[in-house]
Amino acid sequence: MKNQLYELCLKFIDQRIANATEALQQAQEASNDDIKSSAGDKFETGREMAQQDINRNKQLLADAQQQKSVLLSLADVAETEKVRAGSLVYTNNGNFYISISAGQLTLNNQPYFAVSAASPIGKLLIGKAKGEAFDFNGKKYKIDSIS
């Protein structure tokens, strides 16, 4: 199950990288086209907006690549007694894969939440053992199992 969730997260992050790469390429092409055809104040405004798009897309790409690096480090995490990055945690109020922030994933018609260890719920889960409980957003959670 954990390997299948890992693969879903990998597809998610690869798609984010592809989207950011394409958006960056389009922003650079738009900037080049604008530079060739603009003049005066319009040129400066257009160039600045294009540069902002390029910078934003570079940041999105860097973030996605960093998330992929984190995910790749979790490829073969062994089962442990306590929750750590790479753990699959089953609770009474949902199942959590501690990996990257990929949101809700569905596997075998069951919802799982891919969350990073740095997320609010990830921070609460890290270090907990089977049977331990915690509160999050007004809900009580109890850890049923960890794999």
C-alpha positions in Angstrom: 0.0 0.0 0.0 2.8 2.4 1.0 4.6 1.7 -2.3 1.5 2.5 -4.3 1.0 5.8 -2.4 4.7 6.6 -3.0 4.1 6.1 -6.7 1.0 8.3 -6.7 3.1 11.1 -4.9 5.8 10.6 -7.5 3.4 11.1 -10.3 1.9 14.1 -8.6 5.3 15.8 -8.1 6.5 14.9 -11.7 3.3 16.6 -13.0 4.1 19.7 -11.0 7.6 19.8 -12.3 6.3 19.4 -15.9 3.7 22.2 -15.4 6.3 24.6 -13.9 8.8 23.8 -16.6 6.2 24.5 -19.3 5.0 27.7 -17.6 8.6 28.9 -17.3 9.3 28.2 -20.9 6.1 30.1 -22.0 6.9 33.0 -19.8 10.4 33.3 -21.3 9.0 33.1 -24.8 6.5 35.8 -24.0 9.2 37.9 -22.5 11.3 37.5 -25.7 8.3 38.3 -27.9 7.5 41.4 -25.8 11.0 42.7 -26.0 11.0 42.5 -29.8 7.7 44.3 -30.3 7.4 46.9 -27.5 8.6 50.4 -27.1 8.6 53.1 -24.4 6.8 52.8 -21.0 4.8 49.8 -22.3 8.1 48.0 -22.9 9.3 48.5 -19.4 6.0 47.4 -17.8 5.7 44.4 -20.0 9.3 43.4 -19.4 8.8 43.7 -15.6 5.6 41.7 -15.7 7.3 39.0 -17.8 10.3 38.9 -15.4 7.9 38.5 -12.4 6.3 35.5 -14.2 9.7 34.0 -14.9 10.7 34.4 -11.3 7.5 32.9 -10.0 7.7 29.9 -12.3 11.4 29.4 -11.3 10.4 29.3 -7.7 7.6 26.9 -8.4 10.0 24.6 -10.2 12.6 24.8 -7.5 10.0 24.0 -4.8 8.7 21.0 -6.8 12.2 19.7 -7.4 13.0 20.1 -3.7 9.8 18.1 -2.9 10.8 15.4 -5.3 14.2 15.2 -3.5 12.4 14.7 -0.2 10.1 12.1 -1.7 13.0 10.2 -3.3 14.7 10.0 0.2 11.6 8.1 1.4 11.6 5.4 -1.3 12.5 2.5 1.1 11.6 3.6 4.6 11.2 0.6 6.9 8.3 0.1 9.2 8.9 1.6 12.6 7.2 1.7 16.0 6.9 5.5 15.8 5.7 7.8 13.1 8.4 9.3 11.0 8.8 10.6 7.4 7.8 7.8 5.1 5.3 6.2 7.5 1.8 5.3 6.6 -0.4 6.1 9.5 -3.9 4.7 10.0 -6.1 6.6 12.4 -9.8 6.6 13.4 -10.3 9.8 11.4 -8.2 9.2 8.3 -5.1 7.7 6.9 -1.9 9.7 6.4 1.2 9.1 4.3 4.0 11.3 5.8 5.8 12.3 2.6 5.1 15.5 0.6 2.1 17.7 0.6 0.1 16.2 -2.2 -3.3 16.4 -0.6 -5.9 13.6 -0.8 -5.0 10.6 -2.8 -7.4 7.7 -3.5 -6.2 4.2 -3.6 -8.6 1.1 -3.8 -11.5 3.5 -3.2 -10.0 4.6 0.1 -8.9 8.2 0.8 -5.3 8.8 2.0 -3.8 12.2 2.8 -0.2 12.8 1.7 1.2 15.3 4.1 4.7 16.6 4.8 6.3 16.1 8.1 6.5 19.9 8.3 2.7 20.4 7.9 0.6 21.0 11.1 -0.8 17.5 11.2 2.5 16.0 10.2 4.2 17.7 13.1 1.6 16.2 15.4 2.0 12.7 14.0 5.8 12.6 14.0 7.1 10.6 17.0 3.7 9.2 18.0 3.2 5.4 18.4 0.3 3.0 17.9 -2.5 3.8 20.4 -1.5 7.4 21.0 -4.1 10.1 20.5 -4.0 13.8 19.6 -6.4 16.6 18.7 -6.3 18.5 15.4 -8.8 21.1 14.2 -11.3 20.1 16.9 -11.1 16.4 16.1 -9.7 13.6 18.2 -7.4 11.2 16.4 -6.1 7.9 17.7 -3.4 6.0 15.8 -4.6 2.5 14.9 -1.5 1.3 13.1 1.8 2.4 11.5 3.4 0.9 8.5 
